[in-house]
Amino acid sequence: MGDLPQRHEATSPNRFVSYAERMGTTWPPAASFPEVLKRAKAHKRPEIGMLYRRFLPAVYRYMMARVADVATAEDLTSETFVAMLRGISSTRAEDELGFAAWLLGIARNQVLMHFRRVKVRPEVELLPQHEDLSQSVAEEGDPLLVLMAREAWTETASALDTLSEDQRTVILYRCVLGYSTDEVASMMAKRPGNIRVLQFRALSTLTQLLGEGTPQSERRRRYGGR
């Protein structure tokens, strides 16, 4: 565990970024994400640092939306990356969005364990309840809730597989990594309005597939028997 900033030592998100910078890492790397992930699974220090730097903002943003204070969010962020390092060699994620969903699943579990420890209910529901769930989340809810709707990562991965490549790219850059609509439009050489449509349709599809109210048999049918 010597390669990872420990809890309380890295109580600020900036500490994680500084750690990655000390390791000489940058993003995007020259290698493809699958290659970076492959090396990270082998616990290569530079690639582990890249993943810290890449996904720290998303994890920290998720924590800040779930818990009541900054110190707790920082501790849970640290614990998430400790758990990431422990489990990374066995993750079945192969691409960036799949890995992000896996990592945020770890973050979700850290939040749940935190509330069990303090024996209180979370102030923010982990899944919004709404008569038209897909519309409310796609339009104004926290998009990370969509990826966290199912406890099993395999179900999330199966739902992500139903999206088009453009939809997957928009979900990754807009909803996970937090780039603006204009920035994503520039990266994808599309109009901002097209990005908004892609995001809305992707989130609606994911919410329909991953919503807690969807029966398991219906999810299997939508996943094509998986």
N, C-alpha and C positions, 0 to 999 in steps of 0.2 A: 504493500500500500504506500510505499515511499514516494511514488510518482504523483500522488494525488494530494492537493491541498486538503488538510484535515479540517473537520468541523471546528469552528471557533477561530482557527487560524485564518480561514478565508471567509470572514463574515460579511464582506462586501462583494457584490458582483464584480467590481473593478479588480478585486484580487484575482479572480479567475482569469480575467482578460490579461492582467499583468503576468500571470503564470504562463499563459499561452505565448505571450510576447517573449518572455525569458527563454522559452523553448525554441524560439526562432521560427514560429509558425505564422503563416498568413492565410488568408482566404480571399478568393478561391485558390486552391493549390494547383500545381501543374498537373498532378494526377487526377483521374476521375474520382468521383465520390466512392464508387464501389472499391476502388483500389485503396483509398484512404481508410475505408471501413475495414477492409481485409487486414491492413497493417495495424489498425487500432485493436482489432480482435486478438492480434498477437501481442498486444500491450506495448507497441512501439510508442515511445514517448512523444515524438513530434506529432504523430497523427492523433494521439489522445488529446494533446493540446489544441489541435485544430478543432476537434469536436467540442471541447469546452468553449472555445471562442465563438464557434458557429451557433451553438444552441443555448448558451447561457441566457441571452435576453428573453427567449421564449419561455424557458423554465422559470426564470425569475418573475416574468410578467404573470405567468400562470399562478405562481405562489402568492403574489401580491393580491391577486383577485380572490384568492381562497381564504386567506388568513387575515387576522386583524392588525398585525403590527409588522414593521419592517424587520425587526430582529428575528422573529419566527420565520418569516419568509426567507431570510438569508440562511438560517440554519437548515431549513428544509431544502433549499437549493443546494447547499453543500452536501446534504445527505443523499440527494438524488444523484449527484455525480459520483459519490462514493459507491452507491448501489449500481450505477452504470458501469463503473470499472469492474466491479465484482461479476457482473453478468454479461459483459459485452462479448466475451468469447463464445457464448452460447446463443446469442440472438440470431434469429432467422431472417432479420431484416437484410435486404440486399441493396436498396436504393435510399436516397436521402429522405423522401417522404415517409417511407416505411420505418426508417430508423427514428425519425422525429416522432412518429406515433408511438413507437416502442419506448422512447425516452420519456415522453409525456405520460405514458402509462405508469412508468416508475414514479414520476412526480405525483400522479394521482394517488398512488398507493401510499406515498410518504405523507400526503395530506390526511388520508383516511387514518393511518396509524397515529398521526399527531392528535387527531380529535379523539381517538380511542384512549390515548394516554391521558389527555386532560379531561376526558369523560364529559364533553359537551358536544352539541350538534354544530356543524359548520354554519357560519352566518350566511354563506352563499351556497345555494343548492348546487350540487355537482352536475345536475341535469335539469334544465328548466322544464316546468310543466306548463303546457299551453295547448289549447285546442287545435291550433294549426302550428305544430312544432316546427316543421320545415320552413315555413314562411317567417316565423318570428326569429329563428336563429339565423337564417340566411340574410335577413334584412338588418337586424339590429342586435342580436345576441352575441355572446362571446364565441367565436368560431372554434376555439380550442375545446369547448364543451362537446362539440360534435365528435371530435377524435377521441374524447374520453368517455363517451357514452357506454361503451362496452368494456367489461373487465378483461375479457380475453383479447390479446393482441391479434390472434389469428382472425377473429371476426372483423376487426378493424381493417386488417390487411386485405381480407377478401372484399370488403366494401370499397376500399381504395382502388382495387383492381378493376372495378366497374367504371372508373372515370377515364375520360380521354387523357392523352398526354398533356394537352393544353390545360385541362382542368386540374390535373395533378400539379402542374407547375404553378398555377395560380394559387392553389391551396397552400403549397409550400411557401412561396414567397410572400403572399399577402397575409395568410392566416397564421402561419407558424413563425416565419422570420420577421414579419411586421413591416415589410416594404410598403411604400405608398402605392396607390393605384397608378399614378403617373410613372413611378419608377419601374413597376412591373410592365407597364405598357411599353416603356422604352426598351427594356430588356428583351421583351418578346416581339418587338416590332409590330405592336397592335395599338389600336385606339383605346383610350381609357374606358370608354363605354363598353367595348368588347370584353375588357378585363372584368368589369362589374357583372356582366352577363355570365361569363364563365364562372365567376366566384359564386353567384347566386345559384346557378344550376348545380354546381358541384356540391355546395353545402346542402341544398335541398335533397339531392340524391343521397348523400351520406346520412342526413338526418332521418330520411325515410327508412334506410337500411339499418341504421344503428340505434334508432330511438328505443327507449326502454319499453314502450308500449307495443312494439312490433313482436308478434308471436314468433317463437323459434322456428316453427314450420314454415312461416311466411318468409323469414330471413333465409332459410335453406333454399326455398324456391327461387328467391331473387338472386341468390348466389350461384344458382345453377347446380344445386345439389351438394355444394360444399358445406 
